[in-house]
Each structure stands twice: as structure tokens, then as C-alpha cells.
Amino acid sequence: TYKFNGTDSVPTAVGSGSTSFGTVINNVAWSPDGRYVLVGNSSGNLKVYRFTGSGTSGGFADNFTGYITFGSAVNVVVWSPDGRYVAAGNTSNNIKSYRFTGCVGSGGLVEAGTGTSSPSANSITALVWSPDGNYVVVGNAGNEIKVYQFTGSGTSGGFHAVGSGTTSFG
């Protein structure tokens, strides 16, 4: 973990730590308020850590989620703009959202929604929330993008497809 002071070209180390995941960490994301870090790994697990900025564990404390098992490897993780939800995309072409409760332990993330990017692709490679938190855009290994409206609940798990297309970058 590093701290940038805005004047030096080299950041100041505030520590390093192990997440005890046991496998490759594929993606990490800060919460909007900077208090938490969401981690996704190659075994399909998600965790949230509270960031303290100091200490022997490199500033990471309180594993909020235990191991949330998502299935296949998690490629991308993101927080909603308001910090109430997280979303993750995996190599099985699925996205899931979880409500962040802030509780320590296995109740820290509660499943809120699921969706599939496209049956023709095999891996979510990009995922971003709209600034207002109402939509999620997903990109996959099949050169496709899909837009979902996010409601956080409902019979389709909170994700409602509203558009899709194939990208062409030449």
C-alpha cells in the first residue's frame, strides 16, 4: 500500500499485507468513500477489507465477507457510486451484484442480482456503473457490450437488459 503526497515522484509505502486468498488476485476496487477495498480472485471468490492506512497488515483489516464464492474466476469488480452495492464479472460470462451491509463476517455482502452478458461469449472483461447508479455496462471476450438497468431486486435479480451491441475497433 502506498501513499502519494502530491509533491514527490515516488510514493511513500504505508505497508503491505496478504489477503490470505491463496490464489491470484485478478481485480481490486476502492469504495467511493475510500474506506473499503473489494477484491476478486482467480478461484471465483470476493472479499471486502476495511482500509486503515497503517498497521502490520498493510492497512487492511476486518475481512467483511468471508469468502463469497462466485463460481469461476472473477475478472472485474466495481462499487456502485453510492457504495451500497458491488458488482463482479467472471469467466463464465455472468455478472452478480451484492448489497454491502458493512457487517463483519459472512453477512457483509448479500446477493442482490445476477445476469448473463451473452450466450455467445465466455468471459466478462469489463464492467462499469453509470454515475447515477441506475445502469451497468458490461463488455465481454466476444467483442460485445451490454447495458443493464439496475434495480437491486426483482424477478430477474435486479439486472434488466436495455441494450446490446458488437464493438468494432478494426
Phi, psi and chi 1 to 4 in degrees:
 res  aa     phi    psi   chi1   chi2   chi3   chi4
   1 THR       -  136.5  -53.0      -      -      -
   2 TYR  -127.2  151.2  -67.2   90.4      -      -
   3 LYS  -118.5  128.8  178.8  178.6 -179.1 -179.9
   4 PHE   -99.2  131.8  -69.5   88.9      -      -
   5 ASN  -101.9   -0.1   63.6   17.1      -      -
   6 GLY    86.7  -12.2      -      -      -      -
   7 THR  -114.3  -33.9   58.5      -      -      -
   8 ASP   -88.4  148.9  -66.4  -24.1      -      -
   9 SER   -80.9  -14.6   60.1      -      -      -
  10 VAL  -112.3  126.6  178.2      -      -      -
  11 PRO   -71.3  157.6   25.6  -32.0      -      -
  12 THR   -93.4  126.1  -56.9      -      -      -
  13 ALA   -72.1  132.9      -      -      -      -
  14 VAL  -110.9    4.9  -66.1      -      -      -
  15 GLY   135.2  171.4      -      -      -      -
  16 SER  -142.1  156.7   63.8      -      -      -
  17 GLY  -153.9  166.9      -      -      -      -
  18 SER  -104.2  138.2  170.7      -      -      -
  19 THR   -86.3   -4.2   61.4      -      -      -
  20 SER    58.2   29.6  -58.3      -      -      -
  21 PHE   -76.1  -33.4 -108.6    1.6      -      -
  22 GLY    81.6   -4.4      -      -      -      -
  23 THR  -139.6 -179.1   65.2      -      -      -
  24 VAL   -66.4  132.4  174.4      -      -      -
  25 ILE   -87.1  120.0  -65.7  172.9      -      -
  26 ASN   -91.5  -31.0  -71.1  -11.2      -      -
  27 ASN  -159.0  146.8 -155.3  -82.1      -      -
  28 VAL  -136.2  154.6  -64.0      -      -      -
  29 ALA  -150.5  136.7      -      -      -      -
  30 TRP   -76.4  145.7  -74.1  104.6      -      -
  31 SER   -71.7  156.2   64.1      -      -      -
  32 PRO   -57.1  -30.5  -26.2   34.7      -      -
  33 ASP   -88.2   -2.2   64.5    6.4      -      -
  34 GLY    75.3    9.4      -      -      -      -
  35 ARG   -92.6  -17.4  -65.0  173.7   45.7 -159.4
  36 TYR  -133.6  155.4  -54.6   98.1      -      -
  37 VAL  -127.1  126.7  176.0      -      -      -
  38 LEU   -96.2  133.4  174.1   64.4      -      -
  39 VAL  -127.5  134.0 -178.6      -      -      -
  40 GLY  -122.1  141.8      -      -      -      -
  41 ASN  -126.3  175.7   76.2    4.4      -      -
  42 SER   -73.1  -10.8   62.0      -      -      -
  43 SER   -91.8    1.1  -67.5      -      -      -
  44 GLY    86.9   25.4      -      -      -      -
  45 ASN  -109.1  150.9  -61.0  -46.3      -      -
  46 LEU  -122.1  144.7  -61.5  172.0      -      -
  47 LYS  -143.1  152.9  -80.9 -170.6  177.0 -173.8
  48 VAL  -120.9  133.2  175.8      -      -      -
  49 TYR  -118.6  144.1  -68.2   91.0      -      -
  50 ARG   -81.4  134.7 -176.5  171.0   54.2   89.1
  51 PHE  -100.3  121.5 -179.7   71.3      -      -
  52 THR  -100.8  -23.3   63.0      -      -      -
  53 GLY    86.7   -2.3      -      -      -      -
  54 SER  -159.6  172.5   62.9      -      -      -
  55 GLY   109.9  172.9      -      -      -      -
  56 THR   -71.4  -19.3   57.9      -      -      -
  57 SER   -93.1   17.6   65.4      -      -      -
  58 GLY    74.4   19.0      -      -      -      -
  59 GLY    93.4    0.1      -      -      -      -
  60 PHE  -103.8  130.7  -65.5  102.6      -      -
  61 ALA  -143.3  168.2      -      -      -      -
  62 ASP    51.0   82.9  -61.3  -24.8      -      -
  63 ASN   -63.8  106.1  172.7    4.8      -      -
  64 PHE   -76.7  -19.5  -85.5   84.3      -      -
  65 THR  -121.6   -0.5   62.2      -      -      -
  66 GLY    59.5 -145.4      -      -      -      -
  67 TYR  -109.7  107.8  -73.7   93.3      -      -
  68 ILE   -83.6  116.4  -62.6  -67.1      -      -
  69 THR   -90.9  121.6  -58.8      -      -      -
  70 PHE  -102.0   -7.5 -174.7   19.9      -      -
  71 GLY   108.0 -113.4      -      -      -      -
  72 SER   -80.7  175.3   61.8      -      -      -
  73 ALA   -50.5  135.7      -      -      -      -
  74 VAL   -87.4  117.8  175.0      -      -      -
  75 ASN   -88.9  -33.9  -76.9  -15.3      -      -
  76 VAL  -147.9  142.0   61.5      -      -      -
  77 VAL  -133.2  142.9  -65.2      -      -      -
  78 VAL  -146.1  154.1  -65.8      -      -      -
  79 TRP  -100.1  147.1  -72.5   85.3      -      -
  80 SER   -68.8  156.5   65.8      -      -      -
  81 PRO   -58.0  -30.1  -25.7   34.5      -      -
  82 ASP   -89.1   -3.7   62.9    7.5      -      -
  83 GLY    77.0    5.9      -      -      -      -
  84 ARG   -84.0  -22.3  -66.7  177.2   47.1 -145.1
  85 TYR  -131.8  155.3  -65.8   93.2      -      -
  86 VAL  -124.5  154.0  -59.7      -      -      -
  87 ALA  -132.8  151.2      -      -      -      -
  88 ALA  -141.4  147.0      -      -      -      -
  89 GLY  -120.7  142.6      -      -      -      -
  90 ASN  -125.2  179.8   70.3    6.7      -      -
  91 THR   -76.6   -6.7   56.9      -      -      -
  92 SER   -94.9   14.7  -66.6      -      -      -
  93 ASN    69.3   28.4 -158.4   33.4      -      -
  94 ASN  -114.2  150.5  -64.5  -48.9      -      -
  95 ILE  -120.3  146.6   56.8  172.3      -      -
  96 LYS  -136.6  148.6  -78.8 -168.4  178.9 -178.7
  97 SER  -120.4  151.3   64.7      -      -      -
  98 TYR  -134.7  140.7  -62.4   88.3      -      -
  99 ARG   -83.2  129.5 -175.2  173.2   47.5   84.6
 100 PHE   -89.8  118.0  178.3   60.2      -      -
 101 THR   -92.8  -20.6   67.1      -      -      -
 102 GLY    83.0   -0.2      -      -      -      -
 103 CYS   -77.8  141.9  -63.5      -      -      -
 104 VAL   -78.1  138.6  175.3      -      -      -
 105 GLY   103.7 -162.0      -      -      -      -
 106 SER   -70.6  -11.7   61.6      -      -      -
 107 GLY   -90.2    7.4      -      -      -      -
 108 GLY   -68.5  -32.2      -      -      -      -
 109 LEU  -124.5  127.4  -68.0  176.4      -      -
 110 VAL  -117.6  125.9  176.7      -      -      -
 111 GLU   -58.1  132.6 -171.0  169.5  -28.3      -
 112 ALA  -119.0  -25.7      -      -      -      -
 113 GLY  -171.1  156.9      -      -      -      -
 114 THR  -137.2  159.5   60.3      -      -      -
 115 GLY  -163.6  163.5      -      -      -      -
 116 THR  -119.7  131.6  -59.4      -      -      -
 117 SER   -66.1  -52.3  174.8      -      -      -
 118 SER  -170.4  139.5  168.9      -      -      -
 119 PRO   -69.3  -12.2   19.1  -26.3      -      -
 120 SER   -90.4   -9.3   63.9      -      -      -
 121 ALA  -112.3  166.0      -      -      -      -
 122 ASN  -124.3    7.3   61.8    5.6      -      -
 123 SER  -160.8  127.5 -172.0      -      -      -
 124 ILE   -76.9  126.6  -57.6  -69.0      -      -
 125 THR  -116.2  -14.5   55.9      -      -      -
 126 ALA  -149.2  147.5      -      -      -      -
 127 LEU  -157.5  129.8  178.8   61.5      -      -
 128 VAL  -148.2  144.4   65.1      -      -      -
 129 TRP   -92.7  144.6 -128.9  -69.0      -      -
 130 SER   -69.0  154.5   64.6      -      -      -
 131 PRO   -58.2  -28.3  -26.4   35.2      -      -
 132 ASP   -87.4   -4.9   63.0    7.6      -      -
 133 GLY    78.9    6.1      -      -      -      -
 134 ASN   -89.9  -17.7  -68.7  -33.7      -      -
 135 TYR  -134.5  154.0  -61.6   92.5      -      -
 136 VAL  -127.4  132.8  174.3      -      -      -
 137 VAL  -108.2  132.6  177.0      -      -      -
 138 VAL  -120.4  136.5  176.5      -      -      -
 139 GLY  -117.2  147.6      -      -      -      -
 140 ASN  -132.9  174.9   65.2   32.2      -      -
 141 ALA   -69.2  -10.8      -      -      -      -
 142 GLY   -90.0   15.9      -      -      -      -
 143 ASN    65.4   30.9 -153.6   29.7      -      -
 144 GLU  -117.0  151.1  -60.4  166.5  -43.5      -
 145 ILE  -123.9  150.3   57.6  172.4      -      -
 146 LYS  -142.1  139.3 -167.1  165.3 -166.4  174.4
 147 VAL  -108.8  131.1  179.0      -      -      -
 148 TYR  -118.0  139.9  -68.8   93.3      -      -
 149 GLN   -83.3  136.0 -177.0  177.6   21.9      -
 150 PHE  -109.4  121.9  178.9   73.8      -      -
 151 THR  -109.4  -15.1   62.5      -      -      -
 152 GLY    85.8   -9.7      -      -      -      -
 153 SER  -163.8  179.7   62.7      -      -      -
 154 GLY   118.2  175.1      -      -      -      -
 155 THR   -66.3  -27.2   56.8      -      -      -
 156 SER   -95.4   14.9   64.5      -      -      -
 157 GLY    80.0   16.7      -      -      -      -
 158 GLY    95.5  -12.1      -      -      -      -
 159 PHE  -108.7  124.3  -70.3  108.8      -      -
 160 HIS  -124.5  112.8  -54.4  -82.0      -      -
 161 ALA   -62.5  131.7      -      -      -      -
 162 VAL  -123.4   -6.4  -65.0      -      -      -
 163 GLY  -179.2  155.2      -      -      -      -
 164 SER  -157.4  164.9   62.4      -      -      -
 165 GLY  -173.0  172.4      -      -      -      -
 166 THR  -109.8  133.6  -57.8      -      -      -
 167 THR   -90.5  153.5   61.7      -      -      -
 168 SER  -137.0  110.6  176.8      -      -      -
 169 PHE  -109.4   17.0  -72.8  101.5      -      -
 170 GLY    81.7      -      -      -      -      -
